[in-house]
Amino acid sequence: MGFLRHPNVFLLRWMTSSSGRRSFTASYLVNSLGFSSESASKVSRAVNFETSENADKVINFFKNRGFSSTQISRLVRNYPTVLLLDSEKTILPKLEFLESKGISGPEMDRTLSMFPGILNTSLAQTIKPSFDFFGNLFRSDAMAVAAVKRFPRILRMNIEKHVSPNINILREHGVPDSNIATLMHHWPVAVVLEPDRFREVVKKVEDMGFESSKLSFVGAVLAFRSMSESKWESKVDAYKKWGWSEEDFLKAFRRNPWCMRLSEDKIAAAMDLFINKMGSSPRVIAKCPVLLSLSLEKRLIPRFSVYQVLLSKGLVDREISLIRLFKHPEKKFLETFVAPYKEEAAELLKVYKGKTGVSNGTKAEKV
């Protein structure tokens, strides 16, 4: 009987010890980093320790490097394991590497907030090779740094398993290196996919009639890569609800693959403005799908509000080019729709900057 009790005694001791470590860790997080009891309890389930020696070293290390208490608390909350790392041997080399590439201060804090796991990633085997790979691909360390700032996780990508094979697939289909670099610069995660699946995506884009030499080809790859088949069909239906035929959709997608990266709410809001409020036809929008990607709050509504004022005063025609109204840069827009009308300029600027709403009953058919 004594033998049978031994496993239970061991388990009880282990549970007591584990519970004690969690209790100590939670108290430490509350007292040293200002965690709430709830947050401390949650974090202590992910990491726990019996003494504060190493945690103290880590916290003091970050403080000595200019990190605020708030930044340190956020880092620990996002990545509790940091309190167990060796600050000099493990953490310092990663910070020095990032700083050598021009990432410091607020940018360093943002990078660690987005990807704290970089602190426990091999510098020699993963981080440096990944950075060098992107530097060579972009032919510019500055562009590689810009990509890292947007997507720190690229420094942990499996280059040999995912990135290189998929870049080679794009090259096999005739995609220029310059377009591959553009894709990787802005959306490096687009190629992080099993090569067989990535090849299927590229073939699908090719079968839809995209020319591999054009930038729209990699845009279409990104669109397919970023969603499931069910999500894809749901977005196609979102466009068809506003009167697009299958042919309209295909033409629009070929012109501007980004239209499939929009949320269904954005699609509905933009279509509502163009079709219901402006009286345009679905086919007109399909001819210039880039209009759908423009910001409602920052561009579409403010500019159309200016147009409504001009229309109400009889200063412009009811039918107007959507390109002139919405797609031109701000300077060109102001030169065309504000500057020529001296008496109304102050009112127009007020409407434009105030981003007032639009009303129904205005027609705009031209593209």
Beta strands, then each sheet from edge to edge (+ up, - down):
end
